[in-house]
């Protein structure tokens, strides 16, 4: 019983210290899921837009900042409708927001860049 008490006395402050250190560094464990990895890789590449995509962005009044900061960052990849194993550039379908999607974006993720091909408003 005494060993357990010492263990708990050391464990709780240790967890609190580790939590604050990792929190200050901005560490998170959410980046290991497939959806998070595809989105992070997508945002790290140069963006290219098809003419169709540019026209649809203008129609729906979406600028590049809104696209990158909200739609892609908080979107969900639909892996059932995507072709993640396609070579050389896999294509993905992104739904935004996750619950009751309003926008559907199709894009190809190549080695150096991402080509946005289609933007569709669902509602």
HELIX and SHEET records of a PDB file:
HELIX    1   1 UNK A    2  UNK A   25  1                                  24    
HELIX    2   2 UNK A   30  UNK A   32  5                                   3    
HELIX    3   3 UNK A   34  UNK A   43  1                                  10    
HELIX    4   4 UNK A   51  UNK A   59  1                                   9    
HELIX    5   5 UNK A   64  UNK A   66  1                                   3    
HELIX    6   6 UNK A   67  UNK A   72  3                                   6    
SHEET    1   A 5 UNK A  46  UNK A  49  0                                        
SHEET    2   A 5 UNK A 113  UNK A 121  1                                        
SHEET    3   A 5 UNK A 103  UNK A 109 -1                                        
SHEET    4   A 5 UNK A  90  UNK A  96 -1                                        
SHEET    5   A 5 UNK A  76  UNK A  77 -1                                        
END                                                                             
